[in-house]
Amino acid sequence: METNNKIINDLVPKKFTKRGIIWTTFLIALIVIGLIAYIDQLIKGQEVTNMRDYALWGIYISNFVFFVATSFVGTVTVAILRLTNNSWRTPLVRIAEIIALAAIIMAGITIIIDMARPDRLLNLFIHARLQSPITWDVVIIPTYIVISLLLLYFPLIPDFAILKNHFKQSNSRWSKIYGKLALNWTGSIPQKILQEKSIKIIAIMIIPVGLLLQTIDAWLFSTTYRIGWDSTNFAPYFISGAFVAGVGALATLIYVVRKVKKLEEYITDYHFDKMGKLLALACLIYLYFNINEYLIPLFTAKKGELTHLETLFTGSYSGLFWLVTIGGLILPIIILLFKKGRQPRTMFYIGLLVVIGSWWKRFVIVTPTLLHPFLPIQGVPESWHHYFPSLHEWLITIATLAMALLIITICVRFLPVIPIQRTIDELQATNANGKNLES
């Protein structure tokens, strides 16, 4: 009983510290600044951006693709690890679920931001065309949001019941809120069986939906027949890239949560070692698809494709291309192959490097291709030949990233980031096995 009380006291949500309040205020300030920039963009139109007839997607779509990719962590590390009953995943899955939910919500908001006329959003439903991947995106993103929310909520139900009892004396208001979220959970055998079946069904559902989401995201590009996107390799290329972005984000956030909430007893070096191996595997798979995407066409490419590749390898985007390839992919692989490279602090820096590299990688995928249209760019202002985001675009994009972090921060504040009931059950099972071995 004392051990159970200790686990509950360690894992229940705590009030924001002074640093937490400062961090939350900082994020809200960034969001407000971005909101002001977006309102100005709505009033003045897209002329406040540097997007033109050629670079018509720009940073917003790069950011959208990044959020979609990061949300894939809900499929890779949550659903698959749940279904395979890996016990080491217990302290990690809820944080992964929170990341996935925050990322896919912001992906939906970001695509609206990219629309010059968001008031015409309803037209995507009214005048939907089944042959368009955009229509599929409109359907699959809300579906993924709902499934991600359910995958986060259902395992939380027993913990809500624990929080209800925990806060009954100290905070009656929160006790009532957690009690309503607990749905009259008593821990009876029928309830446990129903909950386990529900979680299993949702975990099975999210895998094909997650794969379909990444595939549709890739088809948005590859069905345009543009140089640089006209590839049958794009779907697995996007899926493997999402694997990298999601696991990198998970490693980074887990280190921060572990340090801030002092959860070293529950999130150990062993967990970071496992995540390091998973991230190394993800990076190796993604490197393989990068070789297929860029190296092989170098020997077989037509003139237009060759011009695009030269832009990436030695031209105006070569610095950024090699930085994200070496710094965000090859270097992490080399470091993660060694055990010392999978230590918590090192994993934090590697995860951060991978996430930053993943974001800029999407920028490299989107922008250079748009600046290599079928017909040469001519008879237009010189500024149309190049693209770099305007101040409005940067402020709005930073605001979306801040909003994702704010969603994560709020969830980490009010939800137990490590499953309480499951941790108690696993400890009891371990103790029972130990006694059986002794007897």
C-alpha positions in Angstrom: 0.0 0.0 0.0 2.8 2.4 0.9 4.5 1.7 -2.5 1.2 2.4 -4.3 0.8 5.7 -2.5 4.3 6.6 -3.4 3.7 5.9 -7.1 0.5 8.0 -7.0 2.2 10.9 -5.2 5.0 10.8 -7.7 2.9 10.6 -10.8 -0.2 12.8 -10.1 -0.1 16.2 -11.9 1.5 19.0 -9.9 1.0 22.7 -10.1 3.0 24.8 -12.4 6.3 26.0 -11.0 7.5 29.5 -11.6 9.4 28.2 -14.6 6.3 26.6 -15.9 4.3 29.8 -15.6 7.0 31.7 -17.5 7.2 29.1 -20.2 3.4 29.1 -20.7 3.3 32.9 -20.8 6.1 32.9 -23.4 4.2 30.4 -25.6 0.9 32.4 -25.3 2.8 35.6 -26.2 4.2 33.9 -29.4 0.7 32.7 -30.3 -0.8 36.2 -29.8 1.9 37.8 -32.0 1.3 35.1 -34.7 -2.5 35.7 -34.4 -1.9 39.4 -35.0 0.2 38.6 -38.1 -2.5 36.2 -39.4 -5.2 38.8 -39.0 -3.1 41.3 -40.9 -2.6 38.6 -43.6 -6.4 38.1 -43.8 -6.9 41.8 -44.2 -4.2 42.5 -46.7 -4.1 39.2 -48.5 -1.3 36.9 -49.4 0.8 39.8 -50.7 2.3 40.1 -47.2 3.8 36.7 -47.8 6.6 35.9 -50.2 4.5 33.2 -51.9 3.9 34.0 -55.6 2.6 32.1 -58.7 5.6 29.7 -58.5 6.3 29.3 -54.8 2.6 29.0 -54.0 2.9 26.7 -51.0 6.0 27.8 -49.1 6.6 27.5 -45.4 3.0 26.8 -44.5 2.8 23.6 -46.4 6.3 22.6 -45.2 5.1 23.2 -41.6 1.9 21.2 -42.4 3.9 18.2 -43.6 6.1 18.4 -40.5 3.1 18.3 -38.2 1.6 15.4 -40.1 4.9 13.5 -39.9 5.4 14.2 -36.2 1.9 12.9 -35.5 3.0 9.5 -36.8 4.6 8.8 -33.4 1.1 7.9 -32.3 1.1 5.0 -34.7 4.7 3.9 -34.4 5.4 4.0 -30.7 1.9 3.8 -29.2 -0.2 1.5 -31.3 2.6 -1.0 -32.3 4.2 -1.1 -28.8 0.7 -1.6 -27.2 -0.2 -4.4 -29.5 3.2 -6.2 -29.0 2.9 -5.9 -25.2 6.3 -4.4 -24.7 6.4 -3.7 -21.0 9.2 -1.1 -21.3 7.0 1.2 -23.3 4.7 2.0 -20.2 6.4 5.3 -19.2 6.6 6.5 -22.9 3.3 5.8 -24.6 1.2 8.6 -23.0 3.8 11.3 -23.9 3.8 9.9 -27.4 0.0 10.0 -27.5 0.1 13.7 -26.4 2.6 14.6 -29.1 0.6 12.8 -31.8 -2.7 14.6 -30.8 -1.0 18.1 -30.6 0.7 17.6 -33.9 -2.3 16.4 -35.9 -4.5 19.2 -34.4 -1.9 21.8 -35.6 -1.6 20.1 -39.0 -5.4 20.7 -39.5 -5.1 24.4 -38.3 -1.9 25.0 -40.5 -3.7 23.9 -43.7 -6.4 26.4 -43.0 -3.8 29.1 -42.4 -2.4 28.4 -45.8 -5.8 29.1 -47.4 -6.0 32.7 -48.6 -9.8 32.4 -48.0 -10.4 30.2 -45.0 -14.1 31.2 -45.2 -14.2 28.9 -48.2 -13.2 25.9 -46.2 -16.7 24.5 -46.5 -16.2 24.2 -50.3 -13.7 21.4 -49.7 -16.7 19.4 -48.4 -19.5 20.7 -50.6 -17.5 20.4 -53.9 -15.2 17.5 -52.9 -13.7 15.5 -55.8 -12.9 11.9 -55.0 -10.0 11.9 -57.5 -8.2 14.6 -55.5 -5.8 13.7 -52.6 -6.8 17.0 -51.0 -10.3 15.6 -50.5 -8.8 12.5 -48.9 -6.7 14.7 -46.6 -9.8 16.6 -45.5 -11.4 13.3 -44.5 -8.3 11.5 -43.0 -7.1 14.4 -40.8 -10.3 14.7 -38.7 -10.4 10.9 -38.5 -6.9 10.7 -37.2 -7.6 13.5 -34.7 -10.6 11.5 -33.3 -8.7 8.2 -33.1 -5.7 9.9 -31.5 -7.9 11.5 -28.9 -9.6 8.2 -28.1 -6.2 6.4 -27.9 -5.1 9.0 -25.3 -8.4 9.0 -23.4 -9.3 5.4 -22.9 -6.1 4.4 -21.1 -6.5 7.5 -18.9 -9.9 6.4 -17.5 -8.4 4.3 -14.5 -6.0 7.1 -13.7 -8.8 9.7 -13.7 -10.5 7.6 -11.0 -7.3 7.6 -9.0 -7.0 11.4 -9.4 -10.6 11.8 -8.3 -9.9 10.1 -5.0 -6.5 11.7 -4.6 -7.8 15.3 -4.9 -11.1 14.6 -3.0 -9.7 16.3 0.2 -7.3 18.9 -1.3 -9.1 20.1 -4.3 -12.8 19.2 -4.6 -13.2 21.0 -7.9 -10.6 19.0 -9.7 -11.8 15.9 -8.0 -15.2 16.4 -9.6 -13.7 17.1 -13.0 -11.5 14.0 -12.9 -14.5 12.0 -11.5 -16.7 12.9 -14.6 -13.8 12.0 -16.9 -13.5 8.6 -15.1 -16.9 7.6 -16.3 -17.8 5.8 -13.0 -14.7 3.6 -13.2 -14.5 1.1 -10.3 -11.8 -1.2 -11.6 -14.2 -4.2 -11.9 -13.2 -7.1 -14.1 -15.9 -6.4 -16.8 -14.7 -2.7 -17.0 -11.1 -3.8 -17.4 -12.0 -6.3 -20.1 -14.1 -3.7 -22.0 -11.3 -1.1 -21.6 -8.6 -3.5 -22.9 -10.7 -4.5 -25.9 -11.5 -0.8 -26.7 -7.8 0.1 -26.5 -6.8 -2.8 -28.7 -9.4 -1.9 -31.3 -8.3 1.7 -31.4 -4.7 0.8 -31.6 -5.4 -1.5 -34.5 -7.5 1.2 -36.2 -4.8 3.9 -35.9 -2.1 1.9 -37.8 -3.8 1.8 -41.2 -5.2 5.3 -40.7 -1.7 6.6 -39.8 -0.1 4.9 -42.8 -2.9 6.2 -45.0 -2.4 9.7 -43.7 1.3 9.7 -44.6 0.6 8.1 -48.0 -2.1 10.7 -48.9 0.3 13.5 -47.7 2.9 12.0 -50.2 0.3 11.7 -53.0 -0.5 15.4 -52.6 3.0 16.0 -54.1 3.6 13.0 -56.3 0.3 13.3 -58.3 1.3 16.8 -59.5 3.9 15.3 -61.9 6.3 18.0 -60.9 10.1 17.5 -61.2 11.4 16.4 -57.8 8.0 15.1 -56.7 7.2 12.7 -59.6 8.3 9.6 -57.8 6.7 6.3 -56.9 9.0 6.2 -53.9 7.3 9.2 -52.2 4.8 7.3 -50.0 7.4 5.1 -48.2 9.8 8.0 -48.3 7.3 10.1 -46.3 6.4 7.3 -44.0 10.0 6.6 -43.1 10.6 10.3 -42.6 7.6 10.5 -40.3 9.1 7.7 -38.3 12.2 9.7 -37.8 10.4 13.0 -36.9 8.0 11.3 -34.5 10.6 9.3 -32.5 13.0 12.3 -32.4 10.2 14.5 -31.0 9.4 11.8 -28.4 13.0 11.5 -27.3 13.3 15.2 -26.8 10.1 15.7 -24.9 10.6 12.7 -22.7 13.9 14.1 -21.5 12.3 17.4 -20.7 9.4 15.9 -18.9 11.7 13.5 -17.0 13.9 16.4 -15.8 11.1 18.9 -15.0 8.9 16.3 -13.1 11.8 14.5 -11.6 10.7 11.1 -13.0 14.2 9.5 -13.2 12.9 6.5 -11.2 10.3 5.8 -13.8 12.0 6.9 -17.0 15.4 5.4 -16.8 18.5 5.1 -18.9 17.2 1.8 -20.1 14.2 3.6 -21.8 16.5 6.1 -23.5 18.7 3.2 -24.7 15.6 1.6 -26.2 14.5 4.8 -27.8 18.0 5.4 -29.2 17.9 2.0 -30.9 14.4 2.8 -32.3 15.6 6.2 -33.6 18.7 4.7 -35.1 16.6 2.1 -36.9 14.2 4.9 -38.1 17.2 7.0 -39.4 18.7 4.0 -41.2 15.4 3.2 -43.0 15.0 6.9 -43.9 18.6 7.1 -45.2 17.9 4.1 -47.5 14.9 5.9 -49.0 16.9 9.1 -49.3 19.5 7.2 -51.4 16.7 5.9 -53.6 15.1 9.3 -53.9 18.2 11.3 -54.7 21.2 9.2 -55.6 19.7 6.8 -58.1 17.9 9.5 -60.2 21.3 11.2 -60.5 22.4 8.5 -63.0 19.1 8.2 -64.9 17.6 11.7 -64.7 16.4 13.8 -67.6 17.6 17.3 -68.0 14.9 18.9 -65.9 15.3 16.4 -63.1 19.1 16.8 -63.3 18.8 20.6 -62.9 16.7 20.1 -59.8 19.2 17.7 -58.3 22.1 20.0 -59.0 20.2 22.7 -57.2 20.1 20.5 -54.1 23.6 19.0 -54.4 25.7 22.0 -55.4 23.3 24.9 -56.1 21.4 27.5 -54.0 19.8 24.9 -51.7 22.9 22.7 -51.3 23.9 24.2 -47.9 20.5 23.5 -46.4 20.2 20.1 -48.1 23.5 18.8 -46.9 23.0 20.3 -43.4 19.7 18.4 -42.9 21.0 15.2 -44.5 24.3 15.0 -42.6 23.3 16.9 -39.4 19.8 15.6 -39.1 20.2 12.0 -40.4 23.8 10.7 -40.9 25.3 12.2 -37.7 22.5 10.9 -35.4 23.0 7.4 -36.9 26.7 7.4 -36.1 26.2 8.6 -32.6 23.3 6.3 -31.8 25.3 3.2 -32.8 27.3 3.6 -29.6 25.8 3.0 -26.1 27.1 6.3 -24.8 25.2 8.0 -27.6 22.0 6.6 -26.2 22.4 8.2 -22.8 19.6 10.6 -21.7 21.3 14.0 -22.2 22.8 12.9 -25.5 19.5 11.5 -26.7 17.9 14.9 -25.9 20.4 16.7 -28.2 20.1 14.1 -30.9 16.3 14.2 -30.7 16.4 18.0 -31.0 18.8 17.8 -33.9 16.6 15.3 -35.7 13.4 17.4 -35.1 15.0 20.6 -36.4 16.5 18.6 -39.3 13.0 17.1 -40.0 11.4 20.5 -40.1 13.9 22.0 -42.6 13.8 18.7 -44.6 10.2 19.5 -45.4 11.2 23.0 -46.5 13.8 21.4 -48.9 11.1 19.0 -50.3 8.6 21.7 -51.0 10.4 24.9 -52.1 13.1 23.9 -54.7 10.6 21.9 -56.7 8.2 24.8 -56.9 10.9 27.0 -58.3 11.5 24.4 -61.2 8.2 24.6 -63.1 7.6 22.9 -66.4 8.2 26.1 -68.3 11.1 28.4 -67.5 10.4 31.4 -65.2 10.5 34.4 -67.4 8.9 37.8 -67.8 8.2 38.2 -64.0 9.9 40.2 -61.3 13.3 38.9 -60.1 11.9 38.2 -56.6 9.6 35.5 -58.1 12.7 33.4 -59.0 13.5 32.8 -55.4 11.6 32.2 -52.2 12.3 32.8 -48.5 9.5 33.3 -46.0 8.4 36.8 -45.1 8.2 38.1 -41.5 4.4 37.4 -41.5 5.0 33.8 -42.5 7.7 33.3 -39.9 5.6 34.8 -37.1 2.5 32.7 -38.0 4.6 29.5 -38.4 6.4 30.1 -35.0 2.9 30.7 -33.5 1.7 27.3 -34.7 4.8 25.6 -33.3 4.2 27.4 -30.0 0.5 26.3 -30.0 1.6 22.7 -30.4 3.9 23.1 -27.5 1.2 24.8 -25.5 -1.2 21.9 -26.1 1.6 19.5 -24.9 2.3 21.7 -21.9 -1.3 21.8 -20.8 -1.7 18.0 -21.2 1.5 17.4 -19.2 0.2 19.8 -16.5 -3.2 18.2 -16.0 -2.7 14.6 -17.1 -0.5 11.9 -15.5 2.2 11.6 -18.1 3.1 8.1 -16.9 0.1 5.7 -16.5 -0.5 5.4 -12.7 -2.7 2.3 -12.6 -0.6 0.4 -15.1 2.6 1.2 -13.2 1.0 -0.1 -10.0 -0.2 -3.2 -11.8 3.2 -4.0 -13.3 4.9 -3.5 -9.9 2.4 -5.9 -8.2 2.9 -8.4 -11.0 6.7 -8.2 -10.6 6.5 -8.7 -6.9 4.1 -11.6 -7.3 6.5 -13.3 -9.8 9.3 -12.8 -7.4 7.5 -14.4 -4.5 6.5 -17.4 -6.8 10.1 -17.9 -7.7 11.2 -17.8 -4.1 8.5 -20.3 -3.1 
